[in-house]
């Protein structure tokens, strides 16, 4: 089908092509002509009485081309032709687009999964951990890290736990997970909470040190 004929089809109002389909028609492994035919059938509904002469007139295409496109779309498992009894009890050839919808569903699902993975991979959390460990995360470590984000944990808090583990000389994701778990138990949800907790423990330690009797500490028990 020439470009001018495609324009004529649009002007006649016989076909409406959603922009989503138009952007992805190559993913259906069809030519533009076949795609136009497929979208025409899509506009007619899921189950269409097989009427190639009507298709030919509506699309301003010769009958042989229509038959060729139908065969090709059927071979590519985007449509199928079945003989079905109509409301009057008469058997008639019917075009069914279930396979097209299934293909569209798979493409959409793949896009969603790819987008989710892309968002996860773009997260600085994974970059920080891999940089700190000096290696790529294992699948199990990736899932543990992803779970923190999925549970809505503050990214800065996760980074702080990574620093804590590094300070203690531990490059182990389970150790970091334990730190985050203990912080959660103590209602520590932000980096500010971590600092407050550290300051509190520092003050308590200093208080304990001040209460120690230095005379007892310095006493030479062996001489006694």
N, C-alpha and C positions, 0 to 999 in steps of 0.2 A: 504494500500500500504506500503510495507516494505521500509526502508531507501535506500536500494540498488536500488530498482526500481525507487525511486525518482531521484537518481543520474543518472540512465539510461535515464530518461525522459529529464533531463537537457542536457546530452551528445548528445542525438538525435536531439536536437535543436527544438523540437516540442513546447516548452513552455519557455517563459521568464517571470520571476516574479519580478516586481519592488520591490526594497528594502522597499519602503514605505508600500506596501501591506503586505509584509512578516512580518514586525514588528507589524502589526495591525490585523493579521488574526483572532486572538481570539475575537476581537471586532465584528466580523461578526457572532459569535456564530456557527462556523463550525469546523468540525474535520480537521486535516491536509489533509486527503485524499480528502475530499470535497473541501477544499481550492485549492488543486492542480487541481482538475477538473474545479473549477470556474476560475482559472487563465488560464487554457487551453482555455476555452471558451472566456475569455477576450481577449486572443491573436488572436482569430478568428474574432473579431469584435462585433458590437452591436447586429446585427441580423444574426443568424446562422441557416442554414438549419439543421434540426434535423436528424442527421445521426449517431446513436449510434454505428454502426459497425466501422465507421471511427474513432470515438472517442476512441473506444476500442483498435483499432490497433495502433493509435498514442500514446496512454498513456500506452500501454502494460498492459491493465487491462481487466478482463473478462467482458462480456456483462452485466451480472446480476449486477455487482458492478456499472458499468456506469449508468444503469437504476436507481439503488438505489440512487446514488448521485444526479442525475437529479431530482428525486422525492423529495429528502430531500432539495435541494437548492430551489426548487419551493415552498415547504411548508414554508420555512424560508423567503420567499418573496425576494429572491436575483435574481431569474430569473423567467421567465414565458414562457409557451408554447402557441403559438397562431397559428391558421391556416390562412395563408396569401397567396394571389394570387401572383405568381412570374411574372417575365417579360414576360414569355411565356403564361401567363393566366392560369397556372396550380396551383391548390391549394396545398400547402405543409405545413407541420408542421415546425414552425420556433421558435428558442429560442431567446428571447429578454432579454437584460441585463439592461434595463432602471432602474429597481428596485435596482440593484447592484450599479449603478452610483448614484442614489438618496441616498442610504445608505452611500456611501462613502462621498458624499457631506455633509451629516449631521455630520458625524464623524469629517470631516475636519473643519467644522464651529464650532463645540463644542471645538475643540482643540484651534482654534484661539481665541474664546471668553474666554476660560479658561486661555490662556496665557496672554491676555490683563488684565483680572482680577487679575492674579498673579502679573503682573508688577505693577499694581495700588496698590495692597495690600502690596507689598514689599517696596513701596516708604516711605521714612522717614517722609514725610509731614504728612501722616495720623497718624503715630506713635506719632509725636510731638503734633498734635492737641489733640489726645485722652489722651495723658499724661498730657497736659496742662488743659484739661477740667475734667480729672479724670473719664472719662466714654467713652463708645463706641459711635462712631458717628451714628446718625440716617441715614436712606437711603437718605433723602433730603440733609443732611449735607455732606454725602459722595459724592453725585452728584455735589454739589457746589464746593467742594474741587477738585474733578476730573476735573471740568470745568477749574479751574485755570491752571492745568497741561496741559490739552488738548489745551489750548490757548497759550501754550508756555511761561507761566509766570515763571520767575526765582524762583527756589525753595528757595534760600537764602532770596529773597525778601519776599516770603510768610512767612517764619519763622520769619523774622523781623516784619511783620505785626502782627503775633501771639504774639510776645513779647510786641509790642506796646499795643495791646488789654489787655494783662495780666497786664501790668504796670498800665493801667487805670482801672483795676479791672473788666474788662468785659470778660465773657466767652461766647461769642456769635459769631457764624460764620458769621451772617449778618453784624455785626460790623466790623469784619476782612475784609469782602468783601468790605465794604464801605471805609475802609482805603486804600485797594488796588486800588479801583476805583479813589479815590482822588489823590493818588500818580500817577496813570496813567494820569490823567488830567494835572498834573504838570510835566509830562515827567520824572517822577522818576521811573527808570526801574531796578536799582540795589541797593544793600545795601550801596554802596559808594555814590550813589545819595541821599539816605536817610540821610547819615551823613553830606553831603554838605548842604542839606536843613536845617538840624537841626542847624548846625554851623551858617548858614546865619541868621536864626531866632534868635539865641542866640545873635549874634552881634547886630542885629536890636533892640532887647529888651534892651540890655545894653546901646545902644545909646539913646533910649527913656528915660531910667532911668537917664542918665547923663544930659539930657536936662531939667529935672524937677527942678524947683526953690525950693530948700529946705526951704527957708524962708517962702514961701507960704504954703508948706506942714506943717511946724511946727507952723504956725499962729494959735492962739487960737481965733477962730471966735466967740465963745460965750462971751469972755471977751469984745471984741470989741462991 
